[in-house]
Amino acid sequence: MFTGKPCGEDGDGRETGDAGVRVVTWNLWWRFGPWAERQKAVLAVLRELRPDVVGLQEVWAADGGGNLAEWLAGELGLHWAWAAYGAPERWQRRLPGGAAGTGVRAGAGGAGVRAGTGVSGHTGVPAERGASARPGAQAGAGVPVRPGAQADTGVPARSGAQADTGVPARSGAPTHTAPRPAAAVIGNAVLSRWPVLEQAVLRLPAPEELDDGRVALHARLDAPGHPVPFCTAHLTSAPHATEVRRAQVAAVTAFVARHGRAAFPPVLTGDFNAGPGTDEIRLLAERGYRDAWDAADPAAPSATWDPANPYVTGDAPARRIDFIRTGPPGPGGLGRVRSAHRAGDGPVDGVWPSDHYAVVADLEGPRGL
């Protein structure tokens, strides 16, 4: 693959020109802690990893046009898609003093977007809603999709196509065809080396008392030869909500299946808030999603939620709750996991990037990348 360096082994141990696909998943801890300093540390880690595809959770967008996904994509020269959670007010109350973030402008939020990257639409159409985990709850309630995401309307997004508002996407710059959020909001994002052919959003099912609007964001990525079906999700974090998370896993895997099969196996990433061996993670395996971490060095540290991180408080033990899961490999081993490791697990210039560590997996890619 083209990496901007000569073929051979580069500084992170990755073989260049080898037709591999590097996938990263990372929860970025929204606007908690020293977020303005943390975003620079996040960028430094991603820049060193040089991923092809990234699934991000707890990504902020703010008034004044700032969006962390957009900024990261611009700095890294990647395409991006972003979808907001459906109940931002529940997250805003968790900020210090319960502030919603109104008036806090994102200093570098829209800067550095390179030509030909970051093209997206702000459609304002409702997201698909998963089957409710609450008995008697009505499905089908829509939530608006925020900048950079196409809702699951059944109509594929086309490169250069008009958004629902009738304003065409322009090559080389993001389009914003609906008002920006008035306060800091939270969402999932996909960053991709390749253009996003289609995007869809699923609001995850949850009982009312636990429903803080979490979503799954699906994107079909225009990799040469074999488009990559990619999804990132953020399951509920309530400690004893195993059944809710099982319902969310069922909804997400059905959601991915609805968006069609491809030669490249589906890649499902995210913060699942449950460790290996739990009922909800076993359901992922039952649905055919293999754990990329099986290809990791058995002696390597695996926890992604770890009290060694100063942002992690409480007495919970270290756990691996962030996953890259893949479907069975395609023809010739396409999408087979070659290796996996942890990243973002230490400070960058004295600043820890997030309260979660990232997971990185290298997959077998199509020849000619």
N, C-alpha and C positions, 0 to 999 in steps of 0.2 A: 504494500500500500504506500501511497505517497505520504511522507511524513515531514518533508523539508530537510531530511538528513540523508546521507548516502546509505545504501543498503549495507546490512551488517547488524551487529548488536549495538543498540544505543545505550544511553546512560541509565535507563530504568530496566535494563535486561530484556527489552522487547526486541524481537527480530523485525527489522524493517523490510518491506518488500515481500512479506511472507503470506499475504492473503488472510491474515487473521483479523478478527473483529474484537476490539476491546470494549467491554461493557462495564459501566460503573453505576452503582446505586448509592445514594447518600441522602440522609435526612439533614437539612441545613438549619434546623432550630429557629426558624422564622425570625422575628425581630427581638428575640430574647438575648440577654447579655450584651456584650459590646459588639452589636451586630455590624456596625460600620467598619470596625477593624477586622471582624471575623470574615467579612466578604472578601477581603484582600487575601486572607489566609486560604479560603476556599479556592480562590482563583489560582493561587500558587500551587496548591496540591493538584488541581485539575490540569494545569499547564504542564506540570512534570509528568503526569500520567499519560497525557495525550490520548484521551479516549476517542472512540468512534461514536459511541452512543452513551448517554447519561440519563438515568432516571432520578429525578430529584423530588423530595417531599419537603413540606414546610418552607416553601419559597415565597418571599414577600413581593408584593407590589404596593406602591404608595401613591399618594397624591403628587401632582407635579410630574407624572409620567415615569417615575422610577419603577423598574421591574428587575429583580435580581437575575431572573432567567435571561432577559434581554441583554443585560450588561455582561453576564458571563459569556453568552453566545457571541457577542460582539468582540470581546477580548480574545476569545479562542477561535474565532472564525468559523462558528458553527451555526446551523439552523436551529430554530427553537419553536416550541409550542408550550403553552401554559394554560392551566384551567383552575379557577378559584374553587375553594371549598364553599359549600352552600350556606354556612352559618358563621360568617366571620365575626359577628358580635360575640360569640362564645369564646373565640380565641382572643379578641381584643380585651376582654375583661381579665385575661391572665397576664397582660402586660403590667409593669409596675404602675400602681395607682389606678389600674383598670382603664388606662388611656387607650383610645382607639387609634392613636397615631395621627390624628388630624393635624395638619400643619407641619408635620415632620416630612421634609422633602428628602428624596433619595439623591444624595450628592452626585453620584456618577451613574445614576440609574439608566440613562439612555445613551450614554456616551460610547463611542468606539465601535458602533455597529458597522461591519465591513460590507462592501458592495457585494450583493448577491447572497447575503445571509440574513437570517432573522425575519424572513417574510412571513407574515401571519395576518389573520383577520380577526376582528372582534365582532362576533356575530350576534351576541345577545339572544341566541335561541336556546331553548331549554335543553338541559342534559337529560339523558336517559336515567331512569331511577331503577335501582335493583329491587328485587323482591324483598319486601319488608321482613325484618326479623321480629317485628312486633305483631302478635296475633291481632287480626282485624284491621291492621293499618292499610290505608289505601295506597296502592302503587300508582306511579305515573305523575306524581307531583314534580314539576320541573323547577330547576334552579338555573339562573343565568350563567352562561359561560363567559369567562373573563378574557382578557387579551390573549391571543395566540392559540385558541383552541376552537375546533369545530365541534359542535354538539353532535350526539349520536342521533342524527335525524334520518339516517338511512341513505343520505345523499353524499357520495364521496367528495372530499375537497380536491380540487384540481389546481395544479400549478398555474398561477395567474388568473384563477377564476374569481368572479365577484363574490364578495361576502353577501349575506342576506340583506344587508343594508343597501346594496347596489353600488357600493364603492369598490372599484377593482383594486386588488393587491398590486403594488408596484414592486418590480424587481429592484433589489438593492436597499430597501428600507422597510421597516415595519409599517403596517397601516393600522390606524386607530379610527374606527368608524362609529364608535359610540363613546359616550362620556367616560372619562377615566374614573376609577374609584375615588371617592371623596376622602377615604382614610386608608390606613395600612390594612391590607387584606392578605390572605394566605392561600397557597395553592400547590399543585404538583406541576412539574415541568419535565419536558424531554428536550435534551440538546442532542443534535445529530450532525455528523459529518455530511450526511446526505440529505437532500430535500425531503420534506414531509409530504407524502402523497395524499394521505387521508388522516384525519384526526377525529376522535370520538371521546366522550366523557360519560362516565357512569357515576352517579351519586350512590354511595354504598349504603345498604340497608342497615338501620339501627333503630332501636326503640327510642322514643322521644327523649328520655332522660339522658341518653348517651349520644344523641345525634348532633354532632358538631360539624356536619356537612362534608365529611371526608369523601374523596373521590378517587376513581381510577381514571387515568388518562392513557388512551391507546393511540398509537401512531404507526402508520405503515411507511417505512423509510425506503427511499429509492436507491438502495445499494445496487451497483452494477450486476446485472445478471439475475439476481434473486432478491426481491424486496424483503426487508426484514420486518416482521410483525413484532411490535415492541409495546409493552405496557408497564406503567409504574403506578403503584397503589400505596395507600397509607391506611392501615386498619386501626380500629379503635384501640385505645391504650388502657381501658379500664382493666384492672388486674384480674378480675374474676369473670370477664366477659367472653369466655371461651365459645359459647354457643353463638354469640353475636359475630365473633370473628369467623367461625365456621360458615355462617350464613354469608358473610362478606366474601370469603374465599370462593364459595359456590357461585355467588353472583359475578365475581371477577372472571373466573374461568369460563363461565357461560358467555360473558360479555366478549372475551377474547375469541371464543369459538364462533360467535356470530359474525365476526369480521373476517372470516374466511381462512382457508388453509393456504399454506405456501410451502415451497420447497425448503425454505429456511424455517426451522422450528420457531414457534412463538417464544419470545423472551419476556418473562414476567419478573419485575423487580419491585423492591419497595421495603418499607418499614412495616413488618407484620405484627410487631408487638407481641410475639410469641416465639419461644425457642424450639429447637429441634426436638422431636418426640412428643410435642403437644398435639392434641386432637386436630387443631386447625392446620398445623403444618403437615400432619399425616394426610389430611384431605388433599393438600396440594400434590403429594406423591400419588395418591389414588387417582387423581385427575391427570396423571401423566407428566407432571412437572418435576424434573430432576434437579437436585441441589447442586449448584456449581461448586460449592465448597467441598464436595467429595473429591475434587481434583486438587485441593490445596495440600500443602505439606502438612502431614498429621501433627508435626511438632510446632507448627506456627500458631501464634495466638489467634483466637477466633472471635472473641467477644466483640460486639459492636456497641453494646451499652455497658459501660465499665466504670466502676467507682474510681478507677485510676484517673479518669478524666475529671478535672476540677468542676465542670459544669454538672456532673451527675451527683445528686444528693440523695440522702436516704440510705437505708441499709440493705437494699436489694443486691443480690449477688450479680457478678458479671455474667452477661448472657449474649448469645448471638441471636439477634432479633431482626436483622436486616439481611435480605436474601436476594440472590440472583437465581432464578429457576428457569429451566429451559425444557421445551418439549423434546421428544425423541429426535436424534439427528436425522437430517435429510440425506439425499443421495450423496454417496462418496464421503459420508461423515460430516456433511454440511451442518454447522452449528454445534458440533461436538465441543465440549469444554476441554480445553487444553490445560489450563491452570487457573488458580484463584488465589487471591491474597487480600489482606487488609490494607487500607491506606488512610491518610488523614488521622493517624492515631498518635499524634504528638503535636507540640506547638510549632508554629511558623513565626519566626521572629518574636517569640514570646507569647503569641496569641494562639490558643486552641481554636480550630476552625468551627467546630460544632460540638454538641453534646453526644452525637453519634459518630462512629467511625464509618468510613466508606468500605464497600466491598467491590473488588475488581475481579473480572473474569475475562480471560482470553478465549475466544471461540474460533473454531475452524470456519473460515470464510470462503466465499467463491473465488476461484482463480481469476486473476485479472483485476483485483481491487487495486 
